[in-house]
Amino acid sequence: DSSDKMGDGTICCGTERGCKVSILLRIGAHLAAWGIVLDIGLDMLTVQTYYTEYHQGTLPRVFFTLGILFIVLPTLVSTMAHVVTACVKGQWNCDQQCDFLQFGPGYIVALPLMAIISTGRVIFCGDIDDEEDRKQDILAAKLFEVLFEALPQVCLAWAYLSYTGWPWENEEAELWSYIPFLSSVSSLGMVAYGLYGSGMAIKNRGCGALVDYFK
């Protein structure tokens, strides 16, 4: 990586073209971080749709139940992963306790915050120190959200649309009826971006890119 930080805090990327590409990629990463918030919000609204239609008697309860489960599942899995890691290491120091609280019970809040702040520091503050390490941490943490929330929510939303029909096929459909479809598109984007990023991390640094997250 030819990027470097100059004395005035600006980011230098070697050539003018390389600098433009680098900045665009960093802006894309920052927008993707905000996309996590959007995706979680749409998934919650979709679960609310399942709940409403279940109480109206037009949708089986399983959609609402699975929707709630898939929202909390990444937090549960991340919590268990940190507990297992601490047990294997036989250590439980202050730093590990803070990491556990952040990316265990606080995972659903900590993940988007870490992604937004980390990518924002590069763009707005010119802070590229340990940029790659922070990027790998985000990708590793995001895997829980991709595999246990976004991907299952895509499948559930498509099952819902297959059961109820596409919203534009209903002439009396209201705006809220498009939320499950929009949620599935958003989650699908998160899955593609997350798997691609994690795959590139593993390709460049090996499986250690993910293992380092729990150190």
N, C-alpha and C positions, 0 to 999 in steps of 0.2 A: 504494500500500500504506500503510494508516494505522498499521501496526505500528511500535512504537518501544520502546526499552529505557530503563527508568527508572533512577534513580540506584542503587537497591538491586539492580539486575541482573535484575529481573523483566521480563516481556514485557507491554507494554500494547498493546491492539489497538483502541482507540477505544471501542467499545460492549461490553457484557458478552456479548451474543450473538456479536458478531464475534470476540471473544477466544476463546470456546469453540470456534467453528468453526476458527479459526486453529490452536489447540492440537491439535484433532483431526486436522487436515490434517498437522501436523508429526509427530504420533505415527504417522500412517499412513505418512508418508515414511520414518520411522525403521524401522518394521516391514518396509517394502518393502526397505530396505537389508539387513536380516537375511535377507529372502527371497532375496537374491542368493546368500548362503552356502548356504541350504537347497537352492536350485535346482542349484547346482554340485555339492553333495554327492549329491543324488539322481541327477544325470546320471552321476556317477562310479560309483555303485552299479549303475545301469542298464548301463553299459559292462561292469562286472564280471559282470552277468547274461548279457550277450551272449557274453562270453569263456567262461564256464562252459558254456553251452549249445552253443557252437561245439565245445568239446573233448569234449562228450558226443555230438557228431555229430547234434544235433537242430536246428542253426541254421547257415545259411551264414556263412562268414567275413566277408563284406562288412559285416554289422551291427557286428561288433566293430571292424573297420578304420575304418568311417565314424564310429563313436562316439568313438574316440580322436582322429580328425582334427578333429571338431567341438569337442572340448574344448580343443585347442591352437590352433585356427584364430583365435579372437579375439585371442590374444596375438600370433600371427604377423602378422595384419593391422594391429594397433595398432603393432607394432614397425616394420613397413614404412612406415606412415603418418608416423610420427615421423622416420624416416630421410629420406623424401622431402621432408618439410617443412624439415628442416635443410639438405638439399641445395639446395632452391629458395631459401631465405633466404641461403645461403652463410655461415651463422653456426653456431657450436658452442660457446657459452659455458657457464659452470658450471651456470646454472639449466636450460638446455636439456639438458645431460647428465644432471642429476638427474631431470628430467621423463622423459627417454628410459628411464632405468633403472627408474623407477616404472611408467610406463604402456607400456613396451616389453616387455622380458623379464619384468618383475614384474607385468604387467597382471592376471593371474588372482588375485593376492593384493592388489594395490593398489586395485583397483576396489571390492571390498566393504569394505575398511578405510576408504577415503576416504568412502564413502557412510555407513557406520555412525558414524564419528567426526564428520563434518560435520553430519549430522542430529541426532546425540546432543548436540552442543554447544548447539544451539538449544533443545532441550527441558530439559536438565539444568543448563546453565550460563547460560541466557538470552542467549547470544551470537548476536545477529542482525546483527552487522556483516558486510557483504558476503554476506548470506545468499543473495540472488538470484544473484549471480555464482557462488557455490559450487554452487548448485543446477543452474545451466546447465552447469558443468564436469562434474558427475555425469551429467547427461542425455547430454552429448556423449560422454563416455567409455563410458557404458552402451550406446550404439548398437552398438559392436563386439560386445558380448556378446549383444545382442538379435538382430542380423542374422546373425551368424556362429556362434552357439552355441545359443541358446535356440530360435530358429525351426527350424534344421536338426534339432535334437534332437527337437522335437515331431513333425516329419515322419518321422524315423527310428523313433521310438517307436510311432507309429500304423502304420507299415509292419510293425513287429515284431508288434504286436497283431493286425493283419490276417493275418499269417503263422501265428501260434501260437494265435490265439483269445483271447477275453477271459478273464482269470484266474478270474472267478466262474462261468464256464461249466464249469470243470474241478473236479469234486468233490474230487479229491485235491490240489488246488493248495495250495502252502505260502505262508506270508506273504511271502517274498521275491519270489514271482511277481507281486505287486501293484506292485512298485517301478517297472517301466517305465511303468505307467499313472499312478502318482502323479507320476513325473518329467514325463510329458507334460502333466499338469494344471498342475504348478508352472511349467514352461517356458512354457506358454501364457499363464499369468498374467503372467510377466515380459515376454513379447512385448507383450501388451495394454498394460501399464503403461508400458513403455519407449517404445512408439510413440506413445501418447497424450501422455506427458510431452514427448517430443521435438517432436511436432507442435505442442503449445501453445507451446513455446519458440520455434519457428520463426515461429508466428503472431504472437507478441508482440514478438519482436526481429529477425525475419528470419533468413536463413541465416547471418548473422554470429554468431548464438548458438552455432553449431557450429564456425564458422571460428575464433572467439576461443579455442577450446580449444587450438589449436595455436600460439598466439602466444607 
